[in-house]
C-alpha cells in the first residue's frame, strides 16, 4: 500500500470534490426539495409529502409516465434495429481505412448541436417541407409528419443513431471471426449465422447500445417537443413546464426522482442481462 | 469465405444511407441559410446573405456568442485540468473505493439534461450562485470533465507505467516526472480533451437554459428562437455553430489518431 501524499491528493481530490459538491449534492438536494412546500410563490423548507401525493394522484402523471416509457423503449428497439445493418456493414464489410473514416464521421454528430439538427428536421418534415415537396412531385401526399409520434421518433433517431452505431460497432469488432467461419464451414446460412453466432457474441455491446438509447431518449425534451408537438407531453417536457412556468420546483423534483429511479432500474437490469452467463 | 457480392454492397449502401440521414439536417441548415425565401422549402429561392445580416445586427446574438465563448473557454480549461488529474489518479493509484470514484467521475453524461438543469438550478439558487455566467461554467465543468477524463485515460492506458518509475530512479521528483514524462506523453489527448469539452460546452443548451438567467448562451438563444416563429435566422446561426463544433471535434480526432498511432499501438495495460 502506497502512502497518501500531497502529490497524490492534489491529483485525486479536485475532481472528486467538484463532482461531490456540484453533481452528487445537487442530485441529493432534489430529494430534499421534493418535500418542500410552495407558499405565496416562495419555496419553504419543510417535510411534507404533499408534492408526492399530488403528483401520484394525478392520472396525467401516470399517463405521461407510461407514454414516456413506451416511447423510450420503442426508440431503443427501433434505433437498435435500424442501426444494426449499418454497424454490421462498418464492422465486417469495410476496409480498415474506410472503417476508421466511418467511425470518424459517426463521432462528429454526437458533439454537434442536437438542437439545430432538430430544427433542421422541421424543414424536411413540415407540411410544406422538403419531403412533402418531393412526395408532391410523385403525386402523393401531403402527409402530416411534424407534431406526430413519427416526428418524435425522427428526433430520437437523430439523437441516438450515431452513438448506437458506434457502440454496436465496438461490440461487433470483438466477435471472434473464427466462430463465423466455423459456422460457414458447418453450412450455417448467412442469416442464421447472424442470429445464432454474431448477435449472441456481441450481446454486451448491443445491449449497452440499446441502454444508452433508452437513457438518452427517456430524458430528451427537444425531439418530442419540437418534432412531436409536445402534446401530450413526456416527463422531460413536464419538468421544464413545471419548473419554468409554474415555479413548482418541488413537484418537478418529484418527477425527476421518479425518472432517475426508473433509469437506475432499467440500467441495472440491462447490465445484468448483458453480462449474464449464457444459458 | 463465401462472400456474396450483392449483400456486401447493399450493406455498404446502407452505411452511406445512415450517414446521409445523420448529415442531412446539417447540410440542410447550411443550404437554407443562404436561401432568400422566408419559409424554407423546395424549390430553393435565390442566393442571399440576408439571414446572416439579420443575425449580425442582432445584439442578443452577439451577446449570446460572447457568453458562449467565455463559458466554453473557462469550462474546457477547468474540466480538462480536472479530467487530467482524475485520469492520472486512475492510471497510477489503487485505492479503496476506486470504482465509486470512477463512477462519480464518469456518470454525469448519463443523467438526463433536464434533471441536471433542475438540480443545478435548485442547488445554485439556494447558495445564490444561479443566474450568472459562472453558474453555467460550474454546470458545464460537471458535464464536460467526464469526456476529458475518458479521453486522457485512454491515452494514459497506452503508456508503460515503468517510464514514470524510470524517471524517479534517475532522480526526478514526482512533480518533475509529471511535467517531463506524463504530460508530454498525454499532450495530444490533453489538446483533444480541450477541443471536445469546448464543443460539448458550446452546444449545451438545456442546463444553460435552466441556470443562465438573463446571461443566455448562444444555444439558449437558439432555443428562444425555436419557441418563436420559424425563421431562417436559426439556419444561419446553426451553420456557424456546426462549423465551430465540427472543426473542434475534427481537430480532436485528428490529434488522437495521428500522434497515438491509431489502433495499431497495443495497450500495455488492460482496462479494469
Boltz contact constraints between the chains, C-beta under 6 A:
constraints:
  - contact:
      token1: [A, 7]
      token2: [B, 174]
      max_distance: 6.0
  - contact:
      token1: [A, 11]
      token2: [B, 85]
      max_distance: 6.0
  - contact:
      token1: [A, 11]
      token2: [B, 88]
      max_distance: 6.0
  - contact:
      token1: [A, 11]
      token2: [B, 89]
      max_distance: 6.0
  - contact:
      token1: [A, 12]
      token2: [B, 89]
      max_distance: 6.0
  - contact:
      token1: [A, 14]
      token2: [B, 82]
      max_distance: 6.0
  - contact:
      token1: [A, 14]
      token2: [B, 85]
      max_distance: 6.0
  - contact:
      token1: [A, 15]
      token2: [B, 82]
      max_distance: 6.0
  - contact:
      token1: [A, 15]
      token2: [B, 86]
      max_distance: 6.0
  - contact:
      token1: [A, 15]
      token2: [B, 105]
      max_distance: 6.0
  - contact:
      token1: [A, 18]
      token2: [B, 82]
      max_distance: 6.0
  - contact:
      token1: [A, 19]
      token2: [B, 104]
      max_distance: 6.0
  - contact:
      token1: [A, 22]
      token2: [B, 138]
      max_distance: 6.0
  - contact:
      token1: [A, 22]
      token2: [B, 142]
      max_distance: 6.0
  - contact:
      token1: [A, 23]
      token2: [B, 108]
      max_distance: 6.0
  - contact:
      token1: [A, 23]
      token2: [B, 142]
      max_distance: 6.0
  - contact:
      token1: [A, 26]
      token2: [B, 119]
      max_distance: 6.0
  - contact:
      token1: [A, 26]
      token2: [B, 120]
      max_distance: 6.0
  - contact:
      token1: [A, 26]
      token2: [B, 123]
      max_distance: 6.0
  - contact:
      token1: [A, 27]
      token2: [B, 119]
      max_distance: 6.0
  - contact:
      token1: [A, 29]
      token2: [B, 123]
      max_distance: 6.0
  - contact:
      token1: [A, 30]
      token2: [B, 119]
      max_distance: 6.0
  - contact:
      token1: [A, 33]
      token2: [B, 122]
      max_distance: 6.0
  - contact:
      token1: [A, 85]
      token2: [B, 14]
      max_distance: 6.0
  - contact:
      token1: [A, 86]
      token2: [B, 14]
      max_distance: 6.0
  - contact:
      token1: [A, 86]
      token2: [B, 15]
      max_distance: 6.0
  - contact:
      token1: [A, 86]
      token2: [B, 18]
      max_distance: 6.0
  - contact:
      token1: [A, 89]
      token2: [B, 11]
      max_distance: 6.0
  - contact:
      token1: [A, 89]
      token2: [B, 12]
      max_distance: 6.0
  - contact:
      token1: [A, 89]
      token2: [B, 14]
      max_distance: 6.0
  - contact:
      token1: [A, 89]
      token2: [B, 15]
      max_distance: 6.0
  - contact:
      token1: [A, 90]
      token2: [B, 15]
      max_distance: 6.0
  - contact:
      token1: [A, 93]
      token2: [B, 8]
      max_distance: 6.0
  - contact:
      token1: [A, 93]
      token2: [B, 11]
      max_distance: 6.0
  - contact:
      token1: [A, 93]
      token2: [B, 12]
      max_distance: 6.0
  - contact:
      token1: [A, 104]
      token2: [B, 253]
      max_distance: 6.0
  - contact:
      token1: [A, 105]
      token2: [B, 19]
      max_distance: 6.0
  - contact:
      token1: [A, 108]
      token2: [B, 246]
      max_distance: 6.0
  - contact:
      token1: [A, 108]
      token2: [B, 249]
      max_distance: 6.0
  - contact:
      token1: [A, 109]
      token2: [B, 22]
      max_distance: 6.0
  - contact:
      token1: [A, 111]
      token2: [B, 199]
      max_distance: 6.0
  - contact:
      token1: [A, 111]
      token2: [B, 245]
      max_distance: 6.0
  - contact:
      token1: [A, 111]
      token2: [B, 249]
      max_distance: 6.0
  - contact:
      token1: [A, 112]
      token2: [B, 242]
      max_distance: 6.0
  - contact:
      token1: [A, 112]
      token2: [B, 245]
      max_distance: 6.0
  - contact:
      token1: [A, 112]
      token2: [B, 246]
      max_distance: 6.0
  - contact:
      token1: [A, 113]
      token2: [B, 203]
      max_distance: 6.0
  - contact:
      token1: [A, 113]
      token2: [B, 241]
      max_distance: 6.0
  - contact:
      token1: [A, 115]
      token2: [B, 205]
      max_distance: 6.0
  - contact:
      token1: [A, 115]
      token2: [B, 219]
      max_distance: 6.0
  - contact:
      token1: [A, 115]
      token2: [B, 222]
      max_distance: 6.0
  - contact:
      token1: [A, 116]
      token2: [B, 238]
      max_distance: 6.0
  - contact:
      token1: [A, 116]
      token2: [B, 241]
      max_distance: 6.0
  - contact:
      token1: [A, 117]
      token2: [B, 25]
      max_distance: 6.0
  - contact:
      token1: [A, 119]
      token2: [B, 226]
      max_distance: 6.0
  - contact:
      token1: [A, 119]
      token2: [B, 234]
      max_distance: 6.0
  - contact:
      token1: [A, 120]
      token2: [B, 25]
      max_distance: 6.0
  - contact:
      token1: [A, 120]
      token2: [B, 28]
      max_distance: 6.0
  - contact:
      token1: [A, 120]
      token2: [B, 29]
      max_distance: 6.0
  - contact:
      token1: [A, 121]
      token2: [B, 25]
      max_distance: 6.0
  - contact:
      token1: [A, 123]
      token2: [B, 28]
      max_distance: 6.0
  - contact:
      token1: [A, 123]
      token2: [B, 40]
      max_distance: 6.0
  - contact:
      token1: [A, 128]
      token2: [B, 41]
      max_distance: 6.0
  - contact:
      token1: [A, 130]
      token2: [B, 42]
      max_distance: 6.0
  - contact:
      token1: [A, 133]
      token2: [B, 41]
      max_distance: 6.0
  - contact:
      token1: [A, 133]
      token2: [B, 42]
      max_distance: 6.0
  - contact:
      token1: [A, 162]
      token2: [B, 22]
      max_distance: 6.0
  - contact:
      token1: [A, 215]
      token2: [B, 110]
      max_distance: 6.0
  - contact:
      token1: [A, 219]
      token2: [B, 112]
      max_distance: 6.0
  - contact:
      token1: [A, 221]
      token2: [B, 114]
      max_distance: 6.0
  - contact:
      token1: [A, 236]
      token2: [B, 114]
      max_distance: 6.0
  - contact:
      token1: [A, 239]
      token2: [B, 114]
      max_distance: 6.0
  - contact:
      token1: [A, 240]
      token2: [B, 114]
      max_distance: 6.0
  - contact:
      token1: [A, 243]
      token2: [B, 118]
      max_distance: 6.0
  - contact:
      token1: [A, 249]
      token2: [B, 122]
      max_distance: 6.0
  - contact:
      token1: [A, 252]
      token2: [B, 118]
      max_distance: 6.0
  - contact:
      token1: [A, 256]
      token2: [B, 115]
      max_distance: 6.0
  - contact:
      token1: [A, 256]
      token2: [B, 118]
      max_distance: 6.0
